[in-house]
């Protein structure tokens, strides 16, 4: 088994995953397939080095292709976010399989330095909350993870382009964050004509969790 230390974080997350010796290409852990009933028998090319984006499309065709076969869910993001995407897909599949509802990913892209995952699932599905949480965790993770190398990152602005990068890969200048507001995610809905805070949480990168923060701790009402 060939492993390189640079990719050891993948191995921590997915014990069966084998990293390969060049680039950031890696093979997807077979154990990730066990919840995906759509998966075709593993083909001969699995095991060869292939781009992780293509590997995901091959492994999860029903999830990542649209009705006419286009790979609309093929991730359009940097290698540094590979682990975040794989983890999100695992959670989304788990949520969908728990209810048997059809789930399709319509897009995995970067916008304003943040990962965006678009999902098609029935609003009546009881899996919606779990899927929304999987997406929230992935987006929060992307906001503090360099999209080139996967190291801890922050938002940089160069010209009009925003990107999340580590110090080594940062382009332009870091976008300032008010003290205490690092990795804060606030979800607000309008209800009965009033804006209400639905959740106010801080993303913890070490544990990949969102932890409740009292809005008052941030100087917010409610
Ligand atoms: Zn980096």
Boltz pocket constraint, residues with backbone or C-beta under 6 A from the ligand:
constraints:
  - pocket:
      binder: B
      contacts: [[A, 146], [A, 147], [A, 148], [A, 149], [A, 150], [A, 151], [A, 165], [A, 166], [A, 167], [A, 168], [A, 169]]
      max_distance: 6.0
